Amino acid sequence: MAEAARRFESRSNPDVVRRLIARPIRLEHSRLVPPPPEPEVLPEPFEPEVEAAVTGERDVEVLEAELALLKAVLQAERDEVAQLRARLALADDEPEMDVRAIRERWAALVDHLLLTRR
């Protein structure tokens, strides 16, 4: 057991830690290697008139698609608003009748209680 304690103490000697921490750092391993230069890419020659015509057609197509999408969204909103208004119109009639009936029942009950007391 004493032998094991000595081995443990020798392994956990702080000098070993200091030596590991204080080891010299080799700079050649820590230097960054520059990335290889990228090959120079030349732009392809183009004809400005043809490119402008194609770009203009694409822009018109994109704008027409966006316009169609906006029209569809607006139509869907209008349909939904119409449905909600129809529901509210039906719903407003029913509760109003229920509220009136409840008020009339309470009024009749109060009248009955007041008249029976006399």
Rosetta constraint file for C-alpha pairs under 8 A:
AtomPair CA 1 CA 5 HARMONIC 6.32 0.50
AtomPair CA 2 CA 6 HARMONIC 6.24 0.50
AtomPair CA 3 CA 7 HARMONIC 6.25 0.50
AtomPair CA 4 CA 8 HARMONIC 6.13 0.50
AtomPair CA 5 CA 9 HARMONIC 6.17 0.50
AtomPair CA 6 CA 10 HARMONIC 6.10 0.50
AtomPair CA 7 CA 11 HARMONIC 6.15 0.50
AtomPair CA 8 CA 12 HARMONIC 6.20 0.50
AtomPair CA 9 CA 13 HARMONIC 6.12 0.50
AtomPair CA 11 CA 16 HARMONIC 7.95 0.50
AtomPair CA 12 CA 16 HARMONIC 7.59 0.50
AtomPair CA 13 CA 17 HARMONIC 7.24 0.50
AtomPair CA 14 CA 18 HARMONIC 6.21 0.50
AtomPair CA 15 CA 19 HARMONIC 6.06 0.50
AtomPair CA 16 CA 20 HARMONIC 6.23 0.50
AtomPair CA 17 CA 21 HARMONIC 6.14 0.50
AtomPair CA 18 CA 22 HARMONIC 5.85 0.50
AtomPair CA 19 CA 23 HARMONIC 6.06 0.50
AtomPair CA 26 CA 30 HARMONIC 6.95 0.50
AtomPair CA 27 CA 31 HARMONIC 6.21 0.50
AtomPair CA 46 CA 51 HARMONIC 7.26 0.50
AtomPair CA 47 CA 51 HARMONIC 6.12 0.50
AtomPair CA 48 CA 52 HARMONIC 5.91 0.50
AtomPair CA 49 CA 53 HARMONIC 6.23 0.50
AtomPair CA 50 CA 54 HARMONIC 6.20 0.50
AtomPair CA 51 CA 55 HARMONIC 6.01 0.50
AtomPair CA 52 CA 56 HARMONIC 5.94 0.50
AtomPair CA 53 CA 57 HARMONIC 6.22 0.50
AtomPair CA 54 CA 58 HARMONIC 6.22 0.50
AtomPair CA 55 CA 59 HARMONIC 6.12 0.50
AtomPair CA 56 CA 60 HARMONIC 6.24 0.50
AtomPair CA 57 CA 61 HARMONIC 6.22 0.50
AtomPair CA 58 CA 62 HARMONIC 6.12 0.50
AtomPair CA 59 CA 63 HARMONIC 6.11 0.50
AtomPair CA 60 CA 64 HARMONIC 6.07 0.50
AtomPair CA 61 CA 65 HARMONIC 6.17 0.50
AtomPair CA 62 CA 66 HARMONIC 6.19 0.50
AtomPair CA 63 CA 67 HARMONIC 6.07 0.50
AtomPair CA 64 CA 68 HARMONIC 6.16 0.50
AtomPair CA 65 CA 69 HARMONIC 6.19 0.50
AtomPair CA 66 CA 70 HARMONIC 6.16 0.50
AtomPair CA 67 CA 71 HARMONIC 6.15 0.50
AtomPair CA 68 CA 72 HARMONIC 6.22 0.50
AtomPair CA 69 CA 73 HARMONIC 6.23 0.50
AtomPair CA 70 CA 74 HARMONIC 6.14 0.50
AtomPair CA 71 CA 75 HARMONIC 6.12 0.50
AtomPair CA 72 CA 76 HARMONIC 6.16 0.50
AtomPair CA 73 CA 77 HARMONIC 6.20 0.50
AtomPair CA 74 CA 78 HARMONIC 6.17 0.50
AtomPair CA 75 CA 79 HARMONIC 6.19 0.50
AtomPair CA 76 CA 80 HARMONIC 6.16 0.50
AtomPair CA 77 CA 81 HARMONIC 6.08 0.50
AtomPair CA 78 CA 82 HARMONIC 6.15 0.50
AtomPair CA 79 CA 83 HARMONIC 6.24 0.50
AtomPair CA 80 CA 84 HARMONIC 6.15 0.50
AtomPair CA 81 CA 85 HARMONIC 6.08 0.50
AtomPair CA 82 CA 86 HARMONIC 6.19 0.50
AtomPair CA 83 CA 87 HARMONIC 6.23 0.50
AtomPair CA 84 CA 88 HARMONIC 6.10 0.50
AtomPair CA 85 CA 89 HARMONIC 6.06 0.50
AtomPair CA 86 CA 90 HARMONIC 6.35 0.50
AtomPair CA 87 CA 91 HARMONIC 5.93 0.50
AtomPair CA 88 CA 92 HARMONIC 5.75 0.50
AtomPair CA 89 CA 93 HARMONIC 6.65 0.50
AtomPair CA 90 CA 94 HARMONIC 6.80 0.50
AtomPair CA 91 CA 95 HARMONIC 6.59 0.50
AtomPair CA 92 CA 96 HARMONIC 6.16 0.50
AtomPair CA 93 CA 97 HARMONIC 6.38 0.50
AtomPair CA 94 CA 98 HARMONIC 6.30 0.50
AtomPair CA 95 CA 99 HARMONIC 5.87 0.50
AtomPair CA 96 CA 100 HARMONIC 6.14 0.50
AtomPair CA 97 CA 101 HARMONIC 6.16 0.50
AtomPair CA 98 CA 102 HARMONIC 6.14 0.50
AtomPair CA 99 CA 103 HARMONIC 6.12 0.50
AtomPair CA 100 CA 104 HARMONIC 6.11 0.50
AtomPair CA 101 CA 105 HARMONIC 6.19 0.50
AtomPair CA 102 CA 106 HARMONIC 6.24 0.50
AtomPair CA 103 CA 107 HARMONIC 6.03 0.50
AtomPair CA 104 CA 108 HARMONIC 6.03 0.50
AtomPair CA 105 CA 109 HARMONIC 6.12 0.50
AtomPair CA 106 CA 110 HARMONIC 6.08 0.50
AtomPair CA 107 CA 111 HARMONIC 6.02 0.50
AtomPair CA 108 CA 112 HARMONIC 5.99 0.50
AtomPair CA 109 CA 113 HARMONIC 6.15 0.50
AtomPair CA 110 CA 114 HARMONIC 6.04 0.50
AtomPair CA 111 CA 115 HARMONIC 5.94 0.50
AtomPair CA 112 CA 116 HARMONIC 6.01 0.50
AtomPair CA 113 CA 117 HARMONIC 6.35 0.50
AtomPair CA 114 CA 118 HARMONIC 6.89 0.50
